[in-house]
């Protein structure tokens, strides 16, 4: 019997390939709201991050989230995401 394939995704902070379960999805909804998606099922454009505030800082510095979501992201959004990653552990 063949083993089930594990979906792999790249963290936009550290550029490491990890299984989808190890990463947290950041999603921009069709309305334009950006939030963390712990279920991985919210509709919208997604990008993946390690469950680590350092990866969010790297992604913010290199503007990878802006590139993934095709637009500017306000500082309040980054602060909210960092708070959720820090306190969500």
C-alpha positions in Angstrom: 0.0 0.0 0.0 1.3 3.4 -0.9 1.8 6.0 1.8 -0.2 9.2 1.7 1.7 12.2 0.4 2.4 14.9 3.0 1.7 18.4 1.7 4.8 20.6 2.0 4.8 24.4 2.1 7.6 27.0 2.4 7.8 29.4 5.3 8.0 32.9 3.9 10.2 33.9 6.8 13.0 31.4 6.9 12.4 29.8 3.4 12.4 26.2 4.9 10.1 23.6 3.4 8.0 22.0 6.2 4.9 19.9 6.3 1.7 22.0 6.1 0.7 20.9 9.7 3.9 22.5 11.1 3.1 25.9 9.6 0.5 28.6 10.3 -1.4 30.0 7.4 -1.7 33.8 7.1 -4.8 34.5 5.0 -6.2 37.6 3.2 -9.9 37.1 2.9 -11.8 38.2 -0.2 -12.8 41.3 1.8 -9.2 42.2 2.4 -8.9 41.2 6.1 -5.6 39.6 7.1 -5.6 37.0 9.9 -4.0 33.8 11.1 -5.8 30.7 9.9 -5.1 27.8 12.3 -7.5 25.5 10.5 -6.1 26.1 7.0 -9.5 26.2 5.5 -10.5 29.9 5.5 -11.2 31.3 2.0 -8.7 33.7 0.5 -5.1 34.1 -0.5 -2.7 32.3 1.9 0.9 32.4 2.8 2.7 30.1 5.3 4.8 30.9 8.4 6.6 28.8 11.0 4.8 29.2 14.4 7.6 31.5 15.4 7.6 35.3 15.8 11.2 35.5 14.3 9.9 34.2 11.0 7.2 36.9 10.9 9.9 39.5 11.6 12.0 38.2 8.7 9.0 38.1 6.4 8.1 41.7 7.4 11.7 43.0 6.9 11.9 41.4 3.4 8.3 42.5 2.6 7.4 38.9 1.6 3.8 39.2 3.0 3.2 42.3 0.9 4.5 40.4 -2.2 2.3 37.4 -1.4 -0.8 39.5 -0.9 -0.1 42.0 -3.7 -0.4 45.1 -1.6 0.7 47.1 1.4 0.1 45.8 4.9 -0.5 48.2 7.8 1.8 48.0 10.9 -1.3 47.2 13.1 -1.8 44.0 11.1 1.9 42.9 11.7 1.5 43.7 15.4 -1.7 41.7 15.6 -0.1 38.7 13.9 2.9 38.9 16.1 0.7 39.0 19.2 -1.3 36.0 18.0 1.9 34.0 17.2 3.5 34.9 20.6 0.5 34.3 22.8 -0.9 31.4 20.7 1.9 29.1 21.8 
